[in-house]
Amino acid sequence: MNFTWADRMERLGTESAFEVLAHARRLEAEGRDIIHLEIGEPDYGTPQNIIDAATRALNDGATHYTPASGIPVVREATARYVAGRTGVPTSAENVVIVPGSKNILAFLLLAVINAGDEVIVPDPGYPIYRSLVSFLGATPVSAPIRQSNDFRLDVEELSSLVTPRTKLLIVNSPANPTGGILTRDDCESIAKLAVEHDLVVLSDEIYGRLTYDGEHVSLYSIDGMAERTVLMDGLSKAWAMCGWRLGFGVMPVELAKRMDTLMINSSSCAAAFTQMAALEAFQSPESDAAVDAMVADFRGRRDLLVDGLNRIPGITCRRPAGAFYVFPDITATGLGERELQTGLLEEVGVAVLAGTAFGPHGAGHIRLSYANSSANLQRALERIALHVGAGAVPPA
Ligand SMILES: Cc1ncc(COP(=O)(O)O)c(C=O)c1O
């Protein structure tokens, strides 16, 4: 049959990481050797104690629907975990457990955004923010994130973007795709702005455990922010659990009740055994040790990649303080970001993403993920150097 698509489908974007991955897989099927630096997920396995907890839960009968917002003990444990990390008194009623933190973003937009509203989104930023805002008929307004400002939001510039139609501000620290983090001063200035203009704030802290320099400051922890902030987080990145699909949001109780209804109308609940695995992730010292070991390893890889990229003529790369991405400036190679994305993949088998996949302000940059082994990062550096005409990577 000939489907007639709803108008809104025209406005729905995508994540080009998935498209580049599909292209890379096709090349691999033809026998090519591809180094995957396009991926947004840890290459580590989930810690064994968490897998064991999930298996135990399945054997103990965690195979049924759960309450829409999550199993009460899991909501309680999540509240304790967040309170412990932020110092903000948080109760189970503030917590909504979802199958992947993306749902918190979607549900918040569905709950508070009308067509015609404006939502300030980081640019470059996670493409799903912009996609879902447009999908709902609202307008995404770019808040530029620049390398010259260490990939932090420029709060003065941010305040100039607020209009009477601005409803929501989306903030992501540590950030995808830049790895930038907000300082405490930044968070306090953003909080002041949000209070002054009565804005709801979505604070996407999915990379909150992955910081290497400086502290991770949660906007939720800043005075006066708990009542207007939705803290979005999940198990995907910190515990290497992307495929488990488990995320959570922390928010004012009246909003949590709306999200409960949205869960009833969509997924019903997150899978019971994954929720039980979250208990183990939040509560066991073994899980904490696994996160710490992964962070230490990521730090070494970050340094290897940043140092290597900076030795390639034409590429300049900041040392990001968090997440597992670098976002080098490639303008001096004389190649555009799309051209480089395609050339690196097709000619030398290195999968990366063009900066513009994350918004117009990503022009002149590419994103590389260091969720890959040091040996592969080293091989990728050699191939990139070759491709941009620099020959071998000059020694340190
Ligand atoms: C900034 C950001 N937010 C949210 C997500 C989605 O995470 P989840 O697996 O919890 O849906 C990602 C995944 O790449 C991300 O990069």
The ligand as an SDF file (V2000), in Angstrom:
LIG
                    3D

 16 16  0  0  0  0  0  0  0  0999 V2000
   24.1130   12.8020   25.4660 C   0  0  0  0  0  0  0  0  0  0  0  0
   23.3530   11.5260   25.4470 C   0  0  0  0  0  0  0  0  0  0  0  0
   22.1910   11.4510   26.0880 N   0  0  0  0  0  0  0  0  0  0  0  0
   21.4590   10.3260   26.1020 C   0  0  0  0  0  0  0  0  0  0  0  0
   21.8830    9.1950   25.4370 C   0  0  0  0  0  0  0  0  0  0  0  0
   20.9950    7.9730   25.4270 C   0  0  0  0  0  0  0  0  0  0  0  0
   21.3130    7.0690   26.3840 O   0  0  0  0  0  0  0  0  0  0  0  0
   20.3920    5.8100   26.7510 P   0  0  0  0  0  0  0  0  0  0  0  0
   21.1440    4.6020   26.3100 O   0  0  0  0  0  0  0  0  0  0  0  0
   20.2320    5.8820   28.2520 O   0  0  0  0  0  0  0  0  0  0  0  0
   19.0630    5.9770   26.0650 O   0  0  0  0  0  0  0  0  0  0  0  0
   23.0980    9.2220   24.7490 C   0  0  0  0  0  0  0  0  0  0  0  0
   23.5450    8.0380   23.9900 C   0  0  0  0  0  0  0  0  0  0  0  0
   24.4410    8.0790   23.1860 O   0  0  0  0  0  0  0  0  0  0  0  0
   23.8460   10.4130   24.7630 C   0  0  0  0  0  0  0  0  0  0  0  0
   25.0200   10.5040   24.1020 O   0  0  0  0  0  0  0  0  0  0  0  0
  1  2  1  0
  2  3  1  0
  2 15  2  0
  3  4  2  0
  4  5  1  0
  5  6  1  0
  5 12  2  0
  6  7  1  0
  7  8  1  0
  8  9  2  0
  8 10  1  0
  8 11  1  0
 12 13  1  0
 12 15  1  0
 13 14  2  0
 15 16  1  0
M  END
$$$$
